[in-house]
Amino acid sequence: MKRNLLLTLLTLVAATTTATTIMNALDELEQTAPPVISCEYPSPPTFDTGTTIIIENSEDAPDAEIYYSVCKGEWYHEPEEWILYQEPLYFNDPGQYFVWAYAQLPGLAASETVMYDFEVNNSTIEYLYDFIVDGIYYMHQGSDDEVWVTTEGFEYNDYYPLPQPISHCYSGDVVIPERVAYDGKTYTVTGIYHEAFMGCDIISLDLPATMTNIFEFNFYSTDNLSRVICRAITPPEVELSGNWEINGQLTLFVPTESIEAYRNAEIWCQFHIIPFIGAGPGDINGDGNIAVSDVTNLIDQLLGGDELPAYADVNGDGEVTIKDITDLIDMLLNGN
C-alpha cells in the first residue's frame, strides 16, 4: 500500500516537472515578428470613398500567416473571431473601426497583437472646374463667353458640416487675367466662385478690370493674404456669409478715380484702401508700364519735399517712404 502511494506521488511529481519544463520551453520560444497594418484611399477620390485596409508581414517574418479581427464601434470590445488574412479589407459603411492582427510562423510563438483604428466617411466629391489654364481653375458662369475663377472642388462628408477643399490650388502672388483662351475660344473672367481660395497660402491677389462678382470669397480664410489689387472701375459685388470683418487688416489698391466708390461700397469699405494709376501699384507716372522711370519719378517726388500723392504708396503701408522705392526696385528685379 505504501509502495503504491509512493509510486503515485513520484508519477505526479514527474508529470508536474514535465509540464513545467514544457511551459518554460514555450515561454522561451522565439516570437514571430508582428504584422503591419496600413490604410489607403482611392486616388482620385470617388463618390463613395471608403477605406482599404492592408495588412502585411514585417520584413523579419515574410512567410508568416496573418490572422485578423474587426470591431466596429467602441474600441474596448475584445476581438471575438480571428480570420486568416488573404486579401485587402474594404470598408465603405461609415463609422469607427478597429482592426486587430497577429502573425504566426511554424515553430515560433504568435506575434504580439497590433491594432489599427480609423474612420470611414461616405464622402461626396464635387468637381467645380471646367478647364485649367496656367494653374487657374475656371468654370462656366453666366453667359456663354464668361467664366469665373474657382477651385478644383469640394468634399462633403458626415464629419464636416462645411465643404472642405480637395486641394489647395493657389499660393503666393495670384494674378487673375481679364480674358483666358481655351479650346479655341476666348472667355472673359467676370467673377470668383465661393471659397475659391479657402485655406490657400496666398500673399497677394490681383483682380482684373472685368471683375463684377465675388461670391462667398472668403478673405478671412487666407491667413497670409496681405493685399488685394482690384482693377475694376465699379466695385464688384461681394457676398460674404456670417459676421466676418476685415477691419483694415488688408490693403486694397483700386483705380484712383474709383477710390470713393470703394470706400462707400459694402465689404470693400473695410479694407485699407490705396489708389493707383495706370498699370497699378508702382506705375508712378501713370504711363501704363512699371519701369525704371517710375523709380526715378518716385525718388524725385520724395526729394521734392512736396505733399506726396497716395498712389506713390507702392507697398500700401499707409505712408510714402524710402521703403516704397526699394520695394519698387524689388518688383522690377523680380519681374512683378
C-alpha positions in Angstrom: 0.0 0.0 0.0 2.7 2.4 0.9 4.7 1.4 -2.2 1.8 2.2 -4.5 1.2 5.6 -2.8 4.9 6.4 -3.2 4.8 5.4 -6.9 1.7 7.6 -7.4 3.4 10.6 -5.8 6.6 10.1 -7.9 4.5 10.0 -11.0 2.7 13.2 -10.1 6.0 14.9 -9.4 7.4 13.7 -12.7 4.3 14.9 -14.6 4.4 18.3 -12.9 8.1 18.7 -13.7 7.5 17.8 -17.3 4.6 20.3 -17.6 6.8 23.0 -16.0 9.6 22.2 -18.4 7.3 22.4 -21.4 5.8 25.7 -20.2 9.3 27.1 -19.7 10.2 26.0 -23.2 7.2 27.7 -24.6 8.0 30.9 -22.7 11.4 30.8 -24.2 10.2 30.1 -27.8 11.1 32.9 -30.2 8.1 35.1 -31.1 7.0 35.8 -34.7 7.5 39.5 -35.8 4.2 41.3 -35.7 2.4 42.4 -39.0 2.0 46.0 -40.2 -1.5 47.5 -40.7 -2.0 50.4 -43.1 -4.8 52.1 -45.0 -5.2 53.7 -48.4 -7.9 55.9 -50.1 -8.7 55.7 -53.8 -7.0 58.3 -56.0 -8.6 60.2 -57.4 -11.4 60.2 -54.7 -14.7 58.6 -55.7 -18.2 59.4 -54.6 -18.0 56.5 -52.1 -14.5 57.0 -50.8 -14.4 54.1 -48.4 -11.2 52.8 -46.8 -9.0 49.9 -47.8 -7.0 48.2 -45.0 -3.8 46.4 -46.0 -2.1 44.0 -43.5 1.5 43.0 -44.4 4.1 40.8 -42.9 7.2 42.5 -41.4 10.5 42.1 -43.2 11.5 39.7 -40.3 8.6 37.3 -41.0 7.8 37.4 -44.7 6.1 34.0 -44.8 4.0 34.2 -41.6 0.3 33.6 -41.7 -1.7 36.6 -40.6 -4.9 36.5 -38.6 -7.2 39.5 -38.1 -10.3 40.5 -36.3 -12.6 43.6 -36.9 -14.7 45.6 -34.5 -17.0 48.5 -35.4 -17.9 50.9 -32.7 -16.4 51.1 -29.2 -12.7 50.4 -29.1 -12.7 48.3 -25.9 -14.5 45.4 -27.5 -12.2 42.4 -27.4 -11.6 40.5 -30.7 -14.2 37.8 -31.0 -13.2 35.9 -34.1 -9.9 35.5 -35.8 -9.8 35.1 -39.6 -7.0 34.2 -41.9 -6.0 37.3 -43.8 -5.8 36.7 -47.6 -6.6 39.9 -49.3 -7.1 43.7 -48.5 -10.1 44.6 -46.5 -12.5 47.2 -47.9 -14.8 49.3 -45.6 -17.5 51.5 -47.1 -20.1 51.7 -44.3 -19.5 55.0 -42.3 -18.3 54.6 -38.8 -15.4 54.0 -36.4 -13.5 50.7 -36.9 -10.7 48.8 -35.1 -8.7 46.1 -36.8 -6.5 43.7 -34.8 -3.9 41.4 -36.3 -1.2 39.0 -35.4 1.3 36.8 -37.3 2.3 33.2 -36.8 5.2 31.2 -38.2 5.5 27.4 -37.7 7.8 26.6 -34.7 7.5 30.1 -33.3 5.2 31.7 -30.9 2.5 34.0 -32.3 3.4 37.7 -32.5 2.0 40.3 -30.3 -1.3 41.7 -31.4 -1.3 45.0 -33.2 -4.3 47.3 -33.6 -5.3 50.0 -36.1 -8.2 52.4 -35.7 -9.8 54.5 -38.4 -13.0 56.3 -39.5 -14.9 55.7 -42.7 -16.6 58.7 -44.3 -19.1 58.4 -47.1 -17.7 61.4 -49.0 -19.2 63.2 -51.9 -16.7 64.9 -54.2 -17.9 67.9 -56.2 -15.6 68.9 -59.0 -16.2 72.5 -59.9 -13.9 73.5 -62.7 -14.5 73.1 -66.5 -10.9 73.8 -67.5 -7.5 74.9 -66.2 -5.2 77.5 -67.8 -1.8 78.5 -66.2 -2.7 76.9 -62.9 -6.0 78.7 -62.5 -9.3 76.7 -62.4 -12.3 78.2 -64.4 -15.9 77.3 -64.5 -18.6 78.5 -66.9 -20.9 81.0 -65.3 -23.5 83.5 -66.7 -23.3 84.0 -70.5 -21.5 81.5 -72.8 -18.4 83.7 -73.1 -18.0 84.4 -69.3 -16.1 82.3 -66.7 -15.4 82.5 -63.0 -12.3 81.5 -61.1 -12.9 78.5 -58.9 -11.1 75.8 -57.0 -10.7 72.1 -58.0 -13.6 71.0 -55.9 -15.1 70.3 -52.5 -15.5 67.2 -50.4 -18.7 66.7 -48.4 -18.9 64.0 -45.7 -20.6 63.1 -42.5 -18.0 64.6 -40.2 -17.6 68.1 -41.6 -20.7 70.3 -41.9 -18.9 72.7 -44.2 -17.3 71.7 -47.6 -13.6 71.0 -47.5 -11.4 71.8 -50.5 -10.0 68.7 -52.0 -6.8 70.6 -52.9 -5.3 73.9 -52.1 -4.7 75.2 -55.6 -3.3 78.6 -55.2 -0.3 80.1 -53.4 2.0 83.2 -53.5 1.1 86.1 -55.7 -2.0 85.2 -57.7 -2.9 87.3 -60.8 -6.3 86.7 -62.4 -6.3 87.7 -66.1 -9.1 89.7 -67.8 -9.5 87.0 -70.5 -8.5 83.4 -70.9 -8.3 81.3 -74.1 -9.2 77.6 -74.1 -10.1 75.1 -76.8 -10.1 77.8 -79.5 -12.4 80.2 -77.6 -11.7 83.3 -75.5 -13.6 83.9 -72.3 -14.0 87.0 -70.1 -13.2 86.5 -66.5 -16.0 88.2 -64.5 -16.2 86.5 -61.1 -14.8 84.4 -58.3 -16.8 81.4 -57.2 -17.5 80.8 -53.5 -14.5 79.8 -51.3 -12.2 79.5 -54.4 -9.2 80.4 -52.2 -10.3 78.7 -49.0 -7.3 77.7 -47.0 -4.8 78.7 -49.7 -1.5 80.3 -48.9 -2.0 83.5 -50.9 0.2 86.5 -50.4 -1.4 88.9 -52.8 -4.3 88.8 -55.2 -4.6 90.8 -58.4 -8.2 91.1 -59.8 -8.9 92.2 -63.4 -10.9 95.2 -64.6 -13.6 92.8 -65.9 -14.4 91.5 -62.4 -18.1 92.1 -61.4 -18.9 89.4 -58.8 -17.2 87.8 -55.9 -19.4 85.2 -54.4 -18.6 83.9 -51.0 -15.0 84.8 -51.5 -13.5 84.2 -48.0 -10.9 86.9 -47.5 -10.8 85.7 -43.9 -9.7 82.2 -44.7 -6.4 83.1 -46.4 -4.2 83.9 -43.4 -1.2 85.2 -45.3 -3.1 87.4 -47.7 -1.8 91.0 -47.2 -3.0 92.9 -50.2 -5.6 92.9 -52.9 -5.5 94.8 -56.2 -8.8 95.3 -57.8 -8.7 97.0 -61.3 -12.4 97.2 -61.8 -13.7 100.8 -62.0 -17.0 99.8 -60.4 -16.6 97.8 -57.2 -17.5 94.2 -57.8 -20.4 92.9 -55.8 -19.2 90.9 -52.8 -21.2 88.4 -50.8 -19.8 87.1 -47.5 -21.7 84.9 -45.1 -21.5 85.3 -41.4 -20.3 88.2 -39.3 -16.8 88.3 -40.8 -15.0 91.6 -40.6 -11.7 92.7 -42.3 -11.3 95.9 -40.3 -8.5 97.4 -42.3 -6.3 94.3 -41.9 -6.0 94.0 -45.7 -4.7 96.7 -48.1 -6.8 97.2 -51.2 -5.4 99.0 -54.3 -8.0 100.5 -56.6 -8.1 102.9 -59.6 -7.7 106.5 -58.4 -11.0 107.5 -60.0 -12.8 104.8 -58.1 -11.5 105.3 -54.6 -14.6 107.0 -53.2 -16.8 104.3 -54.7 -14.8 101.5 -52.9 -14.8 103.5 -49.7 -18.6 103.6 -49.8 -19.1 100.1 -51.0 -20.2 97.3 -48.7 -17.3 94.9 -47.7 -14.8 96.9 -49.7 -15.0 99.8 -47.2 -13.5 97.6 -44.6 -10.1 97.5 -46.4 -7.2 99.9 -46.0 -7.7 101.5 -49.5 -4.9 102.9 -51.5 -5.4 104.4 -55.0 -3.2 103.6 -58.0 -2.9 105.0 -61.5 -2.0 103.4 -64.8 -0.8 99.8 -64.6 -1.3 99.6 -60.8 0.9 99.9 -57.7 4.3 101.0 -58.8 3.2 102.8 -62.0 4.1 106.2 -60.5 3.9 108.2 -63.7 0.8 106.5 -64.9 2.1 105.6 -68.4 0.7 102.1 -68.2 4.1 100.4 -67.5 6.2 99.8 -64.4 9.8 100.7 -65.3 13.0 102.3 -64.1 11.4 105.7 -64.9 8.9 105.1 -62.2 11.7 104.6 -59.7 13.3 107.9 -60.7 9.9 109.6 -60.6 9.3 108.4 -57.1 12.8 109.5 -55.9 12.1 112.9 -57.4 8.8 113.1 -55.5 10.5 112.2 -52.2 13.3 114.7 -52.7 11.0 117.4 -53.8 9.5 117.7 -50.3 6.0 118.3 -51.6 3.0 116.5 -50.4 3.1 113.1 -51.9 0.2 111.5 -53.8 -1.5 108.5 -52.2 -0.7 106.3 -55.3 3.0 106.7 -54.5 2.4 104.3 -51.6 3.7 101.3 -53.5 3.6 98.8 -50.7 0.3 100.0 -49.2 1.6 100.6 -45.6 -0.1 103.9 -45.3 2.9 106.2 -45.9 5.4 107.0 -48.7 9.0 106.5 -47.7 12.3 105.2 -49.0 10.9 101.7 -48.5 8.5 102.2 -51.3 11.5 102.9 -53.6 13.3 99.7 -52.5 10.0 97.7 -52.9 9.5 99.2 -56.4 13.1 98.2 -57.3 12.4 94.6 -56.0 9.2 94.5 -58.1 11.3 95.3 -61.2 14.0 92.8 -60.4 11.6 90.0 -59.6 9.6 90.7 -62.8 6.4 91.6 -60.9 
